[in-house]
Each structure stands twice: as C-alpha cells, then as structure tokens.
Amino acid sequence: MKASNHKASDRADRLAHYLLKALNKGQRRYGLLADGDTILLAVSGGKDSLTMLELLERRRRTGQEKYSLVAAHIVSDYHCGRKVPNDWLAAHCQARGIPLVIEHVAIADTVTSADRSHCYLCARERRRALFEIAERMGCNKLAFGHHADDVAETTLMNLFYSGRIDSIDPKAAFFDGRLTVIRPLILIEERDIVPFAKASEFPLAGEPCPDGSNSRRAFVKDLLRQVERDHNGVKRSMYHAMDRYRHALARIGRDPKSI
C-alpha cells in the first residue's frame, strides 16, 4: 500500500472513532441496537449509507450488542444520483463479511406518471422494496443513513408545507412490531460525514439526481446553509428542540404524527 493510502486509512480510523462516539450516544439515548438483531442496511451507495455501513461494521467488532448485518442495494430505472459502482460495493461488502442483496425495481413509470413529488414517490417505492427484502432475509431491523441534517430539513419541510411539527424518528416500529426502522447516524451532522467519506476513498461517481436539486428539500437545505453561516449550530438546535418536543409528547402519551 502506498504511503498516501496509509495516511488516508489512518485518517479514516481517527474520524471513525469520533463518529462512533455520536453513534454510541444515539444508542444510549434511543436503544437502536440489541443482542440478536439482524439488521438490513439500506445502502444506496452514497456517502451517508456507506458511512453507516462502515460504522456499524466497526462497532460490531467491539460493541456490547452482538448483531448481524445484511446490505441491500436498490437498482432502479429512475435517477440514482452519485454512488459507488455495484462491483466495488459487492467487493466492499464481501471483504467485511456482509451479505449483499441487489434488487432491481422498475419505478420510472410510477414516478413520472403521477402528479405528486418525484422524490417522494421514488423514496416510497424504494422503501417498499427494502421492506420486502427485510422480510425475505429474516431481518428484524432496517437501518437508513439519515443524519442530523435530514432531521432539521424534515422538521422545516413539515412546518412550511404540511403545517405540523414532526420529523424523522430515530426508531419506529412497523407491521405490528415485526420490523423496526432505525437511523444510527441520527446524531451525526453531514459536515462530519463528508471528511470521513473522503478519507475512506469511496469511489463515488455520477451526477446528483436532477429532481433532487429542484426539490423542496433542496430549497430548505440551502436555506439552512445560509442561516448556519451567521448562526453556527442552528441545525443542532433544531434537532434538540424536536427531541424535547417528542419526549414531552411521550410523557403525556401523544404521538407527534397524531397532532
């Protein structure tokens, strides 16, 4: 291995140690992982999902909870954005002893023929495929790579466009508790994921999805970026406010989605 590769690997290890502290904090707060879990990782092939895969695989070696990992990658006939090549992903998972399921789904007709947001419909169809894979592979948990920025953006989107206070749940049960969705990166900000992805030398290629660049989420993301230039920590404050709101409702037995 070249000296430059050793340097990048050492930097990735140091950054992973820092990111794992935030992941462990989320584990202590929300109980995302448990002994005996079989966790399906929703691996789009982008920086967020690959970071999630790396952190959970590293934690599996040293963490208190003993769990199994399965990776799922959805290949569709619609825009996919920047991601790693499928053969690289397959080799990456194999080297870590993580089974990889690659599922091909046809969603272009559904997405383009509807009046609703293309991003929403694309995500819904991909999630449906992931639910089916989780059931087929005997997984009791499904992990998504949503991070703290996604929480802040979703909170604002719900306020702006839906008139309600709600966001992304760190942990949510589906199908009468047979499957639990978890978000291990929930306390990690995107600005901390970017340097880890670079140090890990993920071979990301392709262009961002054109629908995503013109979406409501893109607008809110840009708005938050502008506010953060003058008031660093705005996204973190929004996350803590949403967390306190969720806990306050839990104390009185209310679900945020019912309000």
Contacts in CASP RR format, 6 or more apart in sequence:
PFRMAT RR
TARGET T0000
AUTHOR 0000-0000-0000
METHOD contacts of the structure
MODEL  1
MKASNHKASDRADRLAHYLLKALNKGQRRYGLLADGDTILLAVSGGKDSL
TMLELLERRRRTGQEKYSLVAAHIVSDYHCGRKVPNDWLAAHCQARGIPL
VIEHVAIADTVTSADRSHCYLCARERRRALFEIAERMGCNKLAFGHHADD
VAETTLMNLFYSGRIDSIDPKAAFFDGRLTVIRPLILIEERDIVPFAKAS
EFPLAGEPCPDGSNSRRAFVKDLLRQVERDHNGVKRSMYHAMDRYRHALA
RIGRDPKSI
1 9 0 8 1.000
5 201 0 8 1.000
8 199 0 8 1.000
8 200 0 8 1.000
8 201 0 8 1.000
9 199 0 8 1.000
11 195 0 8 1.000
11 199 0 8 1.000
12 196 0 8 1.000
12 199 0 8 1.000
12 200 0 8 1.000
12 201 0 8 1.000
15 192 0 8 1.000
15 195 0 8 1.000
15 196 0 8 1.000
15 199 0 8 1.000
16 54 0 8 1.000
16 55 0 8 1.000
16 58 0 8 1.000
16 196 0 8 1.000
18 192 0 8 1.000
19 51 0 8 1.000
19 55 0 8 1.000
19 188 0 8 1.000
19 192 0 8 1.000
19 193 0 8 1.000
19 196 0 8 1.000
20 55 0 8 1.000
20 58 0 8 1.000
20 59 0 8 1.000
22 187 0 8 1.000
22 188 0 8 1.000
22 192 0 8 1.000
23 55 0 8 1.000
23 56 0 8 1.000
23 59 0 8 1.000
23 184 0 8 1.000
23 185 0 8 1.000
23 187 0 8 1.000
23 188 0 8 1.000
24 59 0 8 1.000
25 187 0 8 1.000
26 32 0 8 1.000
26 170 0 8 1.000
26 184 0 8 1.000
26 186 0 8 1.000
26 187 0 8 1.000
27 33 0 8 1.000
27 65 0 8 1.000
27 184 0 8 1.000
29 170 0 8 1.000
29 187 0 8 1.000
30 170 0 8 1.000
30 171 0 8 1.000
30 182 0 8 1.000
30 186 0 8 1.000
31 171 0 8 1.000
32 170 0 8 1.000
32 171 0 8 1.000
32 182 0 8 1.000
32 183 0 8 1.000
32 184 0 8 1.000
33 39 0 8 1.000
33 59 0 8 1.000
33 65 0 8 1.000
33 67 0 8 1.000
33 182 0 8 1.000
33 184 0 8 1.000
34 65 0 8 1.000
34 67 0 8 1.000
35 65 0 8 1.000
35 66 0 8 1.000
35 67 0 8 1.000
36 65 0 8 1.000
36 66 0 8 1.000
36 67 0 8 1.000
36 68 0 8 1.000
37 65 0 8 1.000
37 67 0 8 1.000
37 68 0 8 1.000
37 140 0 8 1.000
37 141 0 8 1.000
38 67 0 8 1.000
38 68 0 8 1.000
38 70 0 8 1.000
38 137 0 8 1.000
38 138 0 8 1.000
38 139 0 8 1.000
38 140 0 8 1.000
38 141 0 8 1.000
39 56 0 8 1.000
39 67 0 8 1.000
39 68 0 8 1.000
39 69 0 8 1.000
39 70 0 8 1.000
39 139 0 8 1.000
39 140 0 8 1.000
39 141 0 8 1.000
39 142 0 8 1.000
39 143 0 8 1.000
39 182 0 8 1.000
40 70 0 8 1.000
40 71 0 8 1.000
40 72 0 8 1.000
40 130 0 8 1.000
40 133 0 8 1.000
40 134 0 8 1.000
40 137 0 8 1.000
40 139 0 8 1.000
40 141 0 8 1.000
40 142 0 8 1.000
40 143 0 8 1.000
41 49 0 8 1.000
41 52 0 8 1.000
41 53 0 8 1.000
41 56 0 8 1.000
41 69 0 8 1.000
41 70 0 8 1.000
41 71 0 8 1.000
41 72 0 8 1.000
41 98 0 8 1.000
41 143 0 8 1.000
42 49 0 8 1.000
42 72 0 8 1.000
42 74 0 8 1.000
42 130 0 8 1.000
42 142 0 8 1.000
42 143 0 8 1.000
42 144 0 8 1.000
42 145 0 8 1.000
43 49 0 8 1.000
43 50 0 8 1.000
43 52 0 8 1.000
43 53 0 8 1.000
43 71 0 8 1.000
43 72 0 8 1.000
43 73 0 8 1.000
43 89 0 8 1.000
43 100 0 8 1.000
44 73 0 8 1.000
44 74 0 8 1.000
44 80 0 8 1.000
44 83 0 8 1.000
45 73 0 8 1.000
45 83 0 8 1.000
45 84 0 8 1.000
45 89 0 8 1.000
45 204 0 8 1.000
46 82 0 8 1.000
46 83 0 8 1.000
46 84 0 8 1.000
46 202 0 8 1.000
46 204 0 8 1.000
47 193 0 8 1.000
47 194 0 8 1.000
47 197 0 8 1.000
47 202 0 8 1.000
47 204 0 8 1.000
48 145 0 8 1.000
48 146 0 8 1.000
48 147 0 8 1.000
48 185 0 8 1.000
48 190 0 8 1.000
48 193 0 8 1.000
49 144 0 8 1.000
49 145 0 8 1.000
50 84 0 8 1.000
50 197 0 8 1.000
50 200 0 8 1.000
50 202 0 8 1.000
51 145 0 8 1.000
51 185 0 8 1.000
51 188 0 8 1.000
51 193 0 8 1.000
51 196 0 8 1.000
51 197 0 8 1.000
51 200 0 8 1.000
52 143 0 8 1.000
52 144 0 8 1.000
52 145 0 8 1.000
52 184 0 8 1.000
52 185 0 8 1.000
53 69 0 8 1.000
53 71 0 8 1.000
53 93 0 8 1.000
53 96 0 8 1.000
53 98 0 8 1.000
54 196 0 8 1.000
54 200 0 8 1.000
55 184 0 8 1.000
55 185 0 8 1.000
56 69 0 8 1.000
56 143 0 8 1.000
56 184 0 8 1.000
57 69 0 8 1.000
57 96 0 8 1.000
57 98 0 8 1.000
60 66 0 8 1.000
60 67 0 8 1.000
60 69 0 8 1.000
69 98 0 8 1.000
70 98 0 8 1.000
70 99 0 8 1.000
70 100 0 8 1.000
70 101 0 8 1.000
70 137 0 8 1.000
70 139 0 8 1.000
71 89 0 8 1.000
71 93 0 8 1.000
71 98 0 8 1.000
71 99 0 8 1.000
71 100 0 8 1.000
71 101 0 8 1.000
72 100 0 8 1.000
72 101 0 8 1.000
72 102 0 8 1.000
72 103 0 8 1.000
72 130 0 8 1.000
72 133 0 8 1.000
72 134 0 8 1.000
72 137 0 8 1.000
73 86 0 8 1.000
73 89 0 8 1.000
73 100 0 8 1.000
73 101 0 8 1.000
73 102 0 8 1.000
73 103 0 8 1.000
74 103 0 8 1.000
74 105 0 8 1.000
74 126 0 8 1.000
74 129 0 8 1.000
74 130 0 8 1.000
75 86 0 8 1.000
75 102 0 8 1.000
75 103 0 8 1.000
75 104 0 8 1.000
75 105 0 8 1.000
76 104 0 8 1.000
76 105 0 8 1.000
76 106 0 8 1.000
76 107 0 8 1.000
76 108 0 8 1.000
76 122 0 8 1.000
76 125 0 8 1.000
76 126 0 8 1.000
77 105 0 8 1.000
77 106 0 8 1.000
77 107 0 8 1.000
77 108 0 8 1.000
78 107 0 8 1.000
78 108 0 8 1.000
78 111 0 8 1.000
78 112 0 8 1.000
78 122 0 8 1.000
79 122 0 8 1.000
79 209 0 8 1.000
79 210 0 8 1.000
79 211 0 8 1.000
80 209 0 8 1.000
81 206 0 8 1.000
81 207 0 8 1.000
81 208 0 8 1.000
81 209 0 8 1.000
82 204 0 8 1.000
82 205 0 8 1.000
82 206 0 8 1.000
82 207 0 8 1.000
82 208 0 8 1.000
83 204 0 8 1.000
83 205 0 8 1.000
83 206 0 8 1.000
84 92 0 8 1.000
84 202 0 8 1.000
84 203 0 8 1.000
84 204 0 8 1.000
84 205 0 8 1.000
85 203 0 8 1.000
85 205 0 8 1.000
86 102 0 8 1.000
88 203 0 8 1.000
89 100 0 8 1.000
90 100 0 8 1.000
90 102 0 8 1.000
93 99 0 8 1.000
93 100 0 8 1.000
94 100 0 8 1.000
99 137 0 8 1.000
101 133 0 8 1.000
101 137 0 8 1.000
103 129 0 8 1.000
103 133 0 8 1.000
105 125 0 8 1.000
105 126 0 8 1.000
105 129 0 8 1.000
107 121 0 8 1.000
107 122 0 8 1.000
107 125 0 8 1.000
107 126 0 8 1.000
110 121 0 8 1.000
110 125 0 8 1.000
111 118 0 8 1.000
111 121 0 8 1.000
111 122 0 8 1.000
111 125 0 8 1.000
112 118 0 8 1.000
114 121 0 8 1.000
117 215 0 8 1.000
117 216 0 8 1.000
118 211 0 8 1.000
119 209 0 8 1.000
119 211 0 8 1.000
119 212 0 8 1.000
119 215 0 8 1.000
119 217 0 8 1.000
122 211 0 8 1.000
130 142 0 8 1.000
131 142 0 8 1.000
131 174 0 8 1.000
131 175 0 8 1.000
131 179 0 8 1.000
133 139 0 8 1.000
134 141 0 8 1.000
134 142 0 8 1.000
134 179 0 8 1.000
135 178 0 8 1.000
135 179 0 8 1.000
139 179 0 8 1.000
140 178 0 8 1.000
140 179 0 8 1.000
140 180 0 8 1.000
141 179 0 8 1.000
141 180 0 8 1.000
141 181 0 8 1.000
141 182 0 8 1.000
142 179 0 8 1.000
142 180 0 8 1.000
142 181 0 8 1.000
142 182 0 8 1.000
143 181 0 8 1.000
143 182 0 8 1.000
143 183 0 8 1.000
143 184 0 8 1.000
144 181 0 8 1.000
144 182 0 8 1.000
144 183 0 8 1.000
145 183 0 8 1.000
145 184 0 8 1.000
145 185 0 8 1.000
146 168 0 8 1.000
146 183 0 8 1.000
146 185 0 8 1.000
146 186 0 8 1.000
147 183 0 8 1.000
147 185 0 8 1.000
147 186 0 8 1.000
147 188 0 8 1.000
147 189 0 8 1.000
147 190 0 8 1.000
147 193 0 8 1.000
148 185 0 8 1.000
148 186 0 8 1.000
148 187 0 8 1.000
148 188 0 8 1.000
148 189 0 8 1.000
148 190 0 8 1.000
148 235 0 8 1.000
148 236 0 8 1.000
148 239 0 8 1.000
149 189 0 8 1.000
149 190 0 8 1.000
149 221 0 8 1.000
149 224 0 8 1.000
149 235 0 8 1.000
150 168 0 8 1.000
151 167 0 8 1.000
151 168 0 8 1.000
151 186 0 8 1.000
151 235 0 8 1.000
151 238 0 8 1.000
151 239 0 8 1.000
151 242 0 8 1.000
152 224 0 8 1.000
152 234 0 8 1.000
152 235 0 8 1.000
152 238 0 8 1.000
152 239 0 8 1.000
153 217 0 8 1.000
153 220 0 8 1.000
153 221 0 8 1.000
153 224 0 8 1.000
154 166 0 8 1.000
154 167 0 8 1.000
154 168 0 8 1.000
155 165 0 8 1.000
155 166 0 8 1.000
155 167 0 8 1.000
155 238 0 8 1.000
155 242 0 8 1.000
156 220 0 8 1.000
156 223 0 8 1.000
156 224 0 8 1.000
156 238 0 8 1.000
157 216 0 8 1.000
157 217 0 8 1.000
157 220 0 8 1.000
158 164 0 8 1.000
158 165 0 8 1.000
158 166 0 8 1.000
158 167 0 8 1.000
159 165 0 8 1.000
160 216 0 8 1.000
160 220 0 8 1.000
161 216 0 8 1.000
164 259 0 8 1.000
165 242 0 8 1.000
165 245 0 8 1.000
165 256 0 8 1.000
165 259 0 8 1.000
166 256 0 8 1.000
166 257 0 8 1.000
166 259 0 8 1.000
167 242 0 8 1.000
167 256 0 8 1.000
168 183 0 8 1.000
168 186 0 8 1.000
169 181 0 8 1.000
169 183 0 8 1.000
169 246 0 8 1.000
170 182 0 8 1.000
170 183 0 8 1.000
170 186 0 8 1.000
171 180 0 8 1.000
171 181 0 8 1.000
171 182 0 8 1.000
171 183 0 8 1.000
172 180 0 8 1.000
172 181 0 8 1.000
173 179 0 8 1.000
173 180 0 8 1.000
173 181 0 8 1.000
174 180 0 8 1.000
174 181 0 8 1.000
185 193 0 8 1.000
187 239 0 8 1.000
189 235 0 8 1.000
189 236 0 8 1.000
197 204 0 8 1.000
212 218 0 8 1.000
224 234 0 8 1.000
224 235 0 8 1.000
227 234 0 8 1.000
228 234 0 8 1.000
228 235 0 8 1.000
245 256 0 8 1.000
246 256 0 8 1.000
249 255 0 8 1.000
249 256 0 8 1.000
249 259 0 8 1.000
END
